[in-house]
Amino acid sequence: MSGAQRRNARMAKLFDDAKPGARLDAGWDTGDPLSEQEQTRRGQLLADTLQLRKSQAEPGRYCTDWGTKTALGLYRTVKRIIEQGE
């Protein structure tokens, strides 16, 4: 399996069907059935797959062209773009 194929397989796992009944631990509901912990894990997988640099100025955040994002923010941003096209 080539590097691109491994990357594509990892990306496909990000958007597998979520476990029914899972809720966010946050005080607001994003409509995502995945737990915040699982969203963060998938955001970290995205950062690794896309080889994003960790921010040296802001620990726990990744550098992007639109500023820095947490792993949770990466997941939610990518999900919104895929689902809503914006």
ROGU-352391 format. One record per residue (C-alpha): x, y, z; residue in three letters. Coordinates in steps of 0.02 Angstrom, whole numbers, padded with zeros to 5 digits, always signed. Example, Ala and Ser with C-alpha at 12.3 -4.5 7.8 and 13.67 -1.06 7.14 Angstrom:
ROGU-352391
<rec><X>+00615</X><Y>-00225</Y><Z>+00390</Z><res>Ala</res></rec>
<rec><X>+00684</X><Y>-00053</Y><Z>+00357</Z><res>Ser</res></rec>
end
This chain:
ROGU-352391
<rec><X>+00000</X><Y>+00000</Y><Z>+00000</Z><res>Met</res></rec>
<rec><X>+00072</X><Y>+00168</Y><Z>-00051</Z><res>Ser</res></rec>
<rec><X>+00085</X><Y>+00318</Y><Z>+00065</Z><res>Gly</res></rec>
<rec><X>-00060</X><Y>+00403</Y><Z>-00023</Z><res>Ala</res></rec>
<rec><X>-00169</X><Y>+00248</Y><Z>-00004</Z><res>Gln</res></rec>
<rec><X>-00128</X><Y>+00237</Y><Z>+00183</Z><res>Arg</res></rec>
<rec><X>-00171</X><Y>+00422</Y><Z>+00203</Z><res>Arg</res></rec>
<rec><X>-00335</X><Y>+00399</Y><Z>+00110</Z><res>Asn</res></rec>
<rec><X>-00380</X><Y>+00249</Y><Z>+00218</Z><res>Ala</res></rec>
<rec><X>-00347</X><Y>+00351</Y><Z>+00376</Z><res>Arg</res></rec>
<rec><X>-00454</X><Y>+00494</Y><Z>+00311</Z><res>Met</res></rec>
<rec><X>-00597</X><Y>+00373</Y><Z>+00271</Z><res>Ala</res></rec>
<rec><X>-00595</X><Y>+00313</Y><Z>+00453</Z><res>Lys</res></rec>
<rec><X>-00623</X><Y>+00490</Y><Z>+00513</Z><res>Leu</res></rec>
<rec><X>-00799</X><Y>+00496</Y><Z>+00444</Z><res>Phe</res></rec>
<rec><X>-00860</X><Y>+00320</Y><Z>+00482</Z><res>Asp</res></rec>
<rec><X>-01035</X><Y>+00311</Y><Z>+00559</Z><res>Asp</res></rec>
<rec><X>-01035</X><Y>+00376</Y><Z>+00737</Z><res>Ala</res></rec>
<rec><X>-01095</X><Y>+00276</Y><Z>+00885</Z><res>Lys</res></rec>
<rec><X>-01280</X><Y>+00313</Y><Z>+00913</Z><res>Pro</res></rec>
<rec><X>-01321</X><Y>+00403</Y><Z>+01074</Z><res>Gly</res></rec>
<rec><X>-01149</X><Y>+00482</Y><Z>+01099</Z><res>Ala</res></rec>
<rec><X>-01161</X><Y>+00660</Y><Z>+01161</Z><res>Arg</res></rec>
<rec><X>-01042</X><Y>+00806</Y><Z>+01179</Z><res>Leu</res></rec>
<rec><X>-00977</X><Y>+00843</Y><Z>+01352</Z><res>Asp</res></rec>
<rec><X>-00982</X><Y>+01029</Y><Z>+01312</Z><res>Ala</res></rec>
<rec><X>-01127</X><Y>+01139</Y><Z>+01367</Z><res>Gly</res></rec>
<rec><X>-01190</X><Y>+01156</Y><Z>+01187</Z><res>Trp</res></rec>
<rec><X>-01236</X><Y>+01031</Y><Z>+01054</Z><res>Asp</res></rec>
<rec><X>-01152</X><Y>+01040</Y><Z>+00883</Z><res>Thr</res></rec>
<rec><X>-01268</X><Y>+00908</Y><Z>+00811</Z><res>Gly</res></rec>
<rec><X>-01121</X><Y>+00787</Y><Z>+00797</Z><res>Asp</res></rec>
<rec><X>-01159</X><Y>+00618</Y><Z>+00876</Z><res>Pro</res></rec>
<rec><X>-00974</X><Y>+00592</Y><Z>+00917</Z><res>Leu</res></rec>
<rec><X>-00908</X><Y>+00633</Y><Z>+01090</Z><res>Ser</res></rec>
<rec><X>-00794</X><Y>+00784</Y><Z>+01107</Z><res>Glu</res></rec>
<rec><X>-00653</X><Y>+00663</Y><Z>+01150</Z><res>Gln</res></rec>
<rec><X>-00680</X><Y>+00566</Y><Z>+00987</Z><res>Glu</res></rec>
<rec><X>-00690</X><Y>+00728</Y><Z>+00887</Z><res>Gln</res></rec>
<rec><X>-00524</X><Y>+00782</Y><Z>+00963</Z><res>Thr</res></rec>
<rec><X>-00445</X><Y>+00613</Y><Z>+00922</Z><res>Arg</res></rec>
<rec><X>-00501</X><Y>+00629</Y><Z>+00742</Z><res>Arg</res></rec>
<rec><X>-00437</X><Y>+00807</Y><Z>+00735</Z><res>Gly</res></rec>
<rec><X>-00266</X><Y>+00745</Y><Z>+00793</Z><res>Gln</res></rec>
<rec><X>-00273</X><Y>+00612</Y><Z>+00658</Z><res>Leu</res></rec>
<rec><X>-00312</X><Y>+00748</Y><Z>+00531</Z><res>Leu</res></rec>
<rec><X>-00164</X><Y>+00853</Y><Z>+00592</Z><res>Ala</res></rec>
<rec><X>-00048</X><Y>+00702</Y><Z>+00580</Z><res>Asp</res></rec>
<rec><X>-00113</X><Y>+00651</Y><Z>+00409</Z><res>Thr</res></rec>
<rec><X>-00097</X><Y>+00828</Y><Z>+00340</Z><res>Leu</res></rec>
<rec><X>+00072</X><Y>+00850</Y><Z>+00428</Z><res>Gln</res></rec>
<rec><X>+00020</X><Y>+01013</Y><Z>+00511</Z><res>Leu</res></rec>
<rec><X>+00151</X><Y>+01100</Y><Z>+00617</Z><res>Arg</res></rec>
<rec><X>+00117</X><Y>+01120</Y><Z>+00803</Z><res>Lys</res></rec>
<rec><X>+00113</X><Y>+01301</Y><Z>+00856</Z><res>Ser</res></rec>
<rec><X>+00264</X><Y>+01349</Y><Z>+00961</Z><res>Gln</res></rec>
<rec><X>+00179</X><Y>+01507</Y><Z>+01025</Z><res>Ala</res></rec>
<rec><X>+00015</X><Y>+01420</Y><Z>+01072</Z><res>Glu</res></rec>
<rec><X>+00036</X><Y>+01244</Y><Z>+01146</Z><res>Pro</res></rec>
<rec><X>-00099</X><Y>+01121</Y><Z>+01095</Z><res>Gly</res></rec>
<rec><X>-00136</X><Y>+01210</Y><Z>+00931</Z><res>Arg</res></rec>
<rec><X>-00089</X><Y>+01177</Y><Z>+00749</Z><res>Tyr</res></rec>
<rec><X>-00035</X><Y>+01306</Y><Z>+00620</Z><res>Cys</res></rec>
<rec><X>-00148</X><Y>+01327</Y><Z>+00470</Z><res>Thr</res></rec>
<rec><X>-00164</X><Y>+01457</Y><Z>+00332</Z><res>Asp</res></rec>
<rec><X>-00311</X><Y>+01532</Y><Z>+00427</Z><res>Trp</res></rec>
<rec><X>-00226</X><Y>+01543</Y><Z>+00598</Z><res>Gly</res></rec>
<rec><X>-00203</X><Y>+01411</Y><Z>+00732</Z><res>Thr</res></rec>
<rec><X>-00330</X><Y>+01278</Y><Z>+00776</Z><res>Lys</res></rec>
<rec><X>-00347</X><Y>+01147</Y><Z>+00912</Z><res>Thr</res></rec>
<rec><X>-00372</X><Y>+00966</Y><Z>+00860</Z><res>Ala</res></rec>
<rec><X>-00557</X><Y>+00987</Y><Z>+00903</Z><res>Leu</res></rec>
<rec><X>-00566</X><Y>+01144</Y><Z>+00797</Z><res>Gly</res></rec>
<rec><X>-00482</X><Y>+01056</Y><Z>+00651</Z><res>Leu</res></rec>
<rec><X>-00608</X><Y>+00915</Y><Z>+00655</Z><res>Tyr</res></rec>
<rec><X>-00758</X><Y>+01032</Y><Z>+00666</Z><res>Arg</res></rec>
<rec><X>-00692</X><Y>+01146</Y><Z>+00528</Z><res>Thr</res></rec>
<rec><X>-00658</X><Y>+01002</Y><Z>+00408</Z><res>Val</res></rec>
<rec><X>-00827</X><Y>+00922</Y><Z>+00448</Z><res>Lys</res></rec>
<rec><X>-00917</X><Y>+01088</Y><Z>+00414</Z><res>Arg</res></rec>
<rec><X>-00827</X><Y>+01111</Y><Z>+00249</Z><res>Ile</res></rec>
<rec><X>-00869</X><Y>+00934</Y><Z>+00193</Z><res>Ile</res></rec>
<rec><X>-01050</X><Y>+00941</Y><Z>+00247</Z><res>Glu</res></rec>
<rec><X>-01093</X><Y>+01121</Y><Z>+00203</Z><res>Gln</res></rec>
<rec><X>-00965</X><Y>+01163</Y><Z>+00070</Z><res>Gly</res></rec>
<rec><X>-00911</X><Y>+01322</Y><Z>+00160</Z><res>Glu</res></rec>
end
